[in-house]
């Protein structure tokens, strides 16, 4: 499945978890899946715990996290460039 199709599995609804990213409109937040994986749960364990969950949903969560991490890195780089530019201008 291509990345765009995977990311379509990640949705947001202001009525569920205050608009945090969730999986396919269900009451399961991306951050919960990532947290369970970080705690050592396996994909198989998650699929057994949530009968409606699909392996592609977990893959979508990981892709979403990677995209967010890339965005944060870009924002930090831009902030450094702006701050350094401001310092150079002042000199």
Kinemage of the C-alpha trace (Angstrom):
@kinemage 1
@onewidth
@group {chain A} dominant
@subgroup {mainchain}
@vectorlist {calphas} color= white
{ca unk a 1} P 0.000 0.000 0.000
{ca unk a 2} L 1.425 3.420 -0.876
{ca unk a 3} L 2.134 6.041 1.776
{ca unk a 4} L -0.822 8.255 0.884
{ca unk a 5} L -3.257 5.351 1.242
{ca unk a 6} L -1.704 4.431 4.573
{ca unk a 7} L -2.000 7.982 5.871
{ca unk a 8} L -5.694 8.046 4.921
{ca unk a 9} L -6.167 5.561 7.769
{ca unk a 10} L -5.145 8.274 10.226
{ca unk a 11} L -8.021 10.632 10.913
{ca unk a 12} L -9.032 13.242 13.464
{ca unk a 13} L -12.362 13.993 15.063
{ca unk a 14} L -12.764 16.813 17.553
{ca unk a 15} L -15.260 14.639 19.447
{ca unk a 16} L -12.717 11.849 19.999
{ca unk a 17} L -9.666 12.465 22.210
{ca unk a 18} L -9.902 16.203 21.600
{ca unk a 19} L -9.003 15.882 17.934
{ca unk a 20} L -5.834 13.841 18.377
{ca unk a 21} L -4.907 11.591 15.445
{ca unk a 22} L -6.873 8.345 15.594
{ca unk a 23} L -7.103 5.193 13.518
{ca unk a 24} L -9.930 5.055 10.978
{ca unk a 25} L -12.277 7.151 13.100
{ca unk a 26} L -12.154 4.675 15.982
{ca unk a 27} L -11.427 5.456 19.610
{ca unk a 28} L -7.815 4.387 19.378
{ca unk a 29} L -5.237 7.150 19.181
{ca unk a 30} L -2.056 6.882 17.139
{ca unk a 31} L -0.099 7.812 20.263
{ca unk a 32} L -1.542 4.790 22.077
{ca unk a 33} L -0.372 2.400 19.365
{ca unk a 34} L 3.072 4.023 19.326
{ca unk a 35} L 3.243 3.860 23.106
{ca unk a 36} L 2.340 0.183 23.175
{ca unk a 37} L 4.951 -0.592 20.533
{ca unk a 38} L 7.543 1.432 22.466
{ca unk a 39} L 6.649 -0.526 25.606
{ca unk a 40} L 7.489 -3.751 23.809
{ca unk a 41} L 4.119 -4.974 22.585
{ca unk a 42} L 4.325 -6.785 19.264
{ca unk a 43} L 2.208 -6.150 16.211
{ca unk a 44} L 0.615 -9.543 16.796
{ca unk a 45} L -0.302 -8.611 20.370
{ca unk a 46} L -1.969 -5.404 19.195
{ca unk a 47} L -3.864 -7.186 16.433
{ca unk a 48} L -5.149 -9.719 18.962
{ca unk a 49} L -6.108 -7.003 21.471
{ca unk a 50} L -8.091 -4.973 18.918
{ca unk a 51} L -10.009 -7.310 16.637
{ca unk a 52} L -10.814 -4.549 14.122
{ca unk a 53} L -7.192 -3.344 13.887
{ca unk a 54} L -5.230 -4.259 10.756
{ca unk a 55} L -1.475 -4.500 10.229
{ca unk a 56} L -1.749 -1.592 7.791
{ca unk a 57} L -3.163 0.560 10.603
{ca unk a 58} L -0.012 -0.020 12.638
{ca unk a 59} L 2.131 0.665 9.589
{ca unk a 60} L 0.180 3.915 9.119
{ca unk a 61} L 0.900 4.934 12.727
{ca unk a 62} L 4.621 4.384 12.221
{ca unk a 63} L 4.564 6.343 8.966
{ca unk a 64} L 2.651 9.166 10.655
{ca unk a 65} L 5.223 9.280 13.452
{ca unk a 66} L 8.064 9.398 10.928
{ca unk a 67} L 6.392 12.258 9.065
{ca unk a 68} L 5.858 14.199 12.301
{ca unk a 69} L 9.473 13.625 13.316
{ca unk a 70} L 10.652 14.904 9.919
{ca unk a 71} L 8.464 17.982 10.310
{ca unk a 72} L 9.832 18.699 13.777
{ca unk a 73} L 13.394 18.370 12.479
{ca unk a 74} L 12.642 20.798 9.662
{ca unk a 75} L 11.084 23.303 12.070
{ca unk a 76} L 14.126 23.127 14.366
{ca unk a 77} L 16.478 23.720 11.432
{ca unk a 78} L 14.398 26.687 10.276
{ca unk a 79} L 14.363 28.123 13.782
{ca unk a 80} L 18.147 27.847 14.031
{ca unk a 81} L 18.571 29.509 10.630
{ca unk a 82} L 16.267 32.364 11.647
{ca unk a 83} L 18.000 32.835 14.998
{ca unk a 84} L 21.475 32.727 13.444
{ca unk a 85} L 20.351 35.106 10.721
{ca unk a 86} L 19.040 37.484 13.363
{ca unk a 87} L 22.363 37.337 15.237
{ca unk a 88} L 24.347 37.985 12.058
{ca unk a 89} L 22.111 40.942 11.219
{ca unk a 90} L 22.753 42.447 14.647
{ca unk a 91} L 26.551 42.230 14.264
